[in-house]
Amino acid sequence: MRLWRSADRFDPQRGSVRGFLFTIARRRAVDLMRRPSSRPLDPPSEPGGALDQSFDRALLEVSVREAMTALSEEHRQVLELVYDEDLSQRQIAERVGVPLGTVKTRTFYALRALKGVLDDRGMHA
């Protein structure tokens, strides 16, 4: 029902339908957890924070991956090589065939652009 009621707020310029759906689901889950009636009287025997953290991490990963699609190919390539393949800037320069200074510049501007995209989507990095 929340998705149906919020459909008019969906903006394809700000993200995908999947990201929009995840955001609505997460906000609903947080609302339910904040309700006094949803809190148990006794503290749980197992910490529930691990599940919350893994969900938040998965949601963040999806959001960052979607934001990466807004970057130029050169910027996206550098960030993927740094974070996904754990390459140094020197190794990236050798693999891509560009000077080390170019890789450093692309990395700087890629991170700046990614931060801007995430800020535009309401995710402050």
C-alpha positions in Angstrom: 0.0 0.0 0.0 2.8 2.4 0.8 4.3 1.9 -2.7 1.0 2.6 -4.3 0.4 5.7 -2.2 3.9 7.0 -2.8 4.0 6.2 -6.6 3.5 9.9 -7.5 6.8 10.8 -5.6 8.9 8.4 -7.7 11.4 10.3 -9.8 13.4 8.2 -12.3 16.1 10.9 -12.4 16.9 10.2 -8.7 17.1 6.4 -8.9 15.6 3.1 -9.9 12.3 1.6 -9.0 14.1 -1.1 -7.0 15.9 1.6 -5.0 12.7 3.5 -4.4 11.0 0.2 -3.2 14.0 -0.5 -0.9 13.7 2.9 0.6 10.0 2.6 1.3 10.5 -0.9 2.8 13.3 0.3 5.0 11.4 3.3 6.3 8.4 1.1 7.0 10.6 -1.3 8.9 12.1 1.5 11.0 8.6 2.9 11.7 7.4 -0.5 12.9 10.5 -0.9 15.2 10.0 2.5 16.7 6.4 1.7 17.7 6.1 1.1 21.5 3.8 -1.9 20.9 6.5 -3.6 18.8 9.1 -3.5 21.5 9.3 -6.5 23.8 9.2 -6.0 27.5 12.3 -8.1 28.1 15.5 -7.5 26.2 16.1 -10.2 23.5 18.5 -12.9 24.4 20.3 -12.5 21.0 21.4 -9.1 19.7 19.2 -8.1 16.8 21.6 -5.4 15.6 23.5 -7.7 13.3 20.4 -8.2 11.1 19.7 -4.4 11.0 23.3 -3.7 10.1 23.4 -6.3 7.3 20.1 -4.9 5.9 21.4 -1.3 6.1 24.7 -2.4 4.4 22.8 -4.2 1.6 20.6 -1.2 1.1 23.7 1.1 1.0 25.4 -1.2 -1.5 22.5 -1.2 -3.8 22.2 2.6 -3.5 25.9 3.2 -4.2 25.8 0.8 -7.2 22.9 2.7 -8.6 24.6 6.0 -8.0 27.7 4.7 -9.8 25.6 4.4 -13.0 25.3 8.2 -13.1 29.1 8.5 -13.4 31.1 8.7 -16.6 32.7 5.4 -17.8 36.2 6.6 -16.8 35.2 7.5 -13.3 33.2 4.4 -12.8 36.0 2.2 -14.1 38.6 3.8 -11.7 36.3 3.3 -8.6 35.5 -0.2 -9.5 39.1 -1.1 -9.9 40.0 0.6 -6.6 37.1 -0.8 -4.5 36.1 -4.1 -6.2 39.5 -5.3 -7.3 41.5 -3.6 -4.6 44.1 -2.2 -7.0 46.5 0.6 -6.2 46.4 3.7 -8.4 49.7 2.6 -10.0 48.3 -0.8 -10.9 45.2 0.9 -12.3 47.4 3.2 -14.5 49.2 0.2 -15.8 46.0 -1.8 -16.5 44.1 1.1 -18.1 47.2 2.5 -20.0 47.0 6.0 -18.7 49.5 8.1 -16.7 49.4 7.8 -12.9 48.4 11.4 -12.5 45.4 10.8 -14.7 44.3 8.0 -12.5 44.7 10.2 -9.4 42.7 13.0 -11.0 40.0 10.6 -12.1 39.8 9.1 -8.7 39.4 12.5 -7.0 36.7 13.7 -9.4 34.9 10.3 -9.4 34.6 10.3 -5.6 33.4 13.9 -5.7 30.8 13.1 -8.4 29.7 10.0 -6.5 29.3 12.1 -3.3 27.2 14.6 -5.3 24.9 11.9 -6.7 24.4 10.4 -3.3 23.7 13.8 -1.8 21.1 14.4 -4.5 19.4 11.1 -3.6 19.3 12.0 0.1 22.2 9.7 1.2 24.8 11.9 2.8 28.2 10.4 2.4 
